[in-house]
C-alpha cells in the first residue's frame, strides 16, 4: 500500500468514526488537513506556504492536472522499473 493509499484509508476510517454525524466527510478531511498543515509548517522549510498555495491554485484552476498528480502518487515505487 502506497503512502497516499494509507492516508486515504485513514480518511475512510475517520469518516466511519464520525458515524452518521453531519458533514462527516468534510470533518474527516479537515482533520487530515490540519495535521498536514502543521507538519508542513514544521518540516516544510520557508517555502511551505507557497507549496500549499500552488496545490490550491492547481485544484481550483486545473482540477484534471491535480487528479493526475494524485494518481501518480498512488503508484508503488516497487513497481517502477529500475
C-alpha positions, 0 to 999 in steps of 0.5 A: 500500500502506497503512502497516499493509499494509507492516508486515504484509508485513514480518511475512510476510517475517520469518516466511519468514526464520525458515524452518521454525524453531519458533514462527516466527510468534510470533518474527516478531511479537515482533520487530515488537513490540519495535521498536514498543515502543521507538519508542513509548517514544521518540516516544510522549510520557508517555502511551505506556504507557497507549496500549499498555495500552488496545490490550491491554485492547481485544484481550483484552476486545473482540477484534471492536472491535480487528479493526475498528480494524485494518481501518480502518487498512488503508484508503488515505487516497487513497481517502477522499473529500475 
